[in-house]
Amino acid sequence: MVVVPRQGGELAVGGPAEQVTEAWLANRRLSEHTRAAYRRDVSAWLAWCAERGADPLRVSFLDVNAYARGLESLKLAPATVARKLSGLSSWYDFLMKIRAIDANPVAGADRPYVSRDHSATLGLAPEEVDALLAAAASAGVRHFAVMTILADLGLRVGELVGLDLGDLGWERGHRTVRFVGKGGKQRRRALTPAASAALDGYLAVRGDAEGPLFVTSTGGRLDRHAVFRLIRRLAGEAGIQEADRLSPHSLRHAFATAARAEGVPLEDVQDAMGHADPRTTRRYDRDRHNLDRDPAYMIAAARARRAGG
């Protein structure tokens, strides 16, 4: 049972605050990466309150606004500030549910506007993805397998590094990979022939011992930071502009954009990427404003066929 002081009590970093945070996280389906980010966000907020002698249980939306403006002064992206406030809002909602507070101070705060139609992640053109994969092929079988799976399946980096050897399988003639997606959802995807071949090349070197699918030279699990460094190094070797701004998410963007450009229905891309909201998928589609895809052309063509028939 989590014991939290009622309003007027003290809630600071450590002790009851950590208990509350862990109880809150335990009641949500989140990846370990997201849990760690939320812990950092709550700790940063509590530290900010402590520096100003503010009781987190008695702050108002004005305090939250001041905190948000401070984050913005650090040149954090609006989406980053909005995410941090969203996590705090969820934390305070939990405090309301356990009756530690009567109102959520984040609810009335002035959150930065973040367009659902825009993403700050730098994308890649299909030709740049090809060049990146060529550089990966020259760098080694593990690097090539990592980049090919990211490019062909559009996985999140956390989903990729969380894979175990036992997650590989077969289903109705498809070679598959199972993983835990965002929100703790169990998902499975089919491996393309290219991804399957790249994976086989890597497994021939890795061996069939149990454990993480992608391992370091010392046998530990490959982490997201290593994948970030890898894609930037390979992009630099491939001559891709702004290589130092790329991330594994750039390949996820490229996957969505290429799929839509090839005519894959939005619903299928949404399912493949594990998005609950189709608007999220559309944000990744960098070619969505291409006038060649204006439905007016299809409607006019259909009218012309009827008139000609």
Buried (B, 14 or more C-beta within 10 A) or exposed (E): EBEBEEEEEEBEBEEBBBBBBEBBBEEEEBBEBBBEBBBEBBBBBBEBBBEEEBBBBBBEBEBBBBBBEEBBEEEBEBBBBBBBBBBBBBBBBBBEEBEBBEEBBBEEBEBBEBEEEEBEBBBBEEEBBEBBBBBBBEBEBBBBBBBBBBBBBBBBBBBBBBBBBEBBEEEEEEBBBBBBBBEEEEBEBBBBEBBBBBBEBBBEEBEEEEEBBBBEEEEEBBBBEBBBEBBBBBBBBBEBEEBEEBBBBBBBBBBBBBBBBEEEEBEEBBEBBBBEEEEBBBBBBBEBEEEEBEEEEEEEEEEEEEEEE
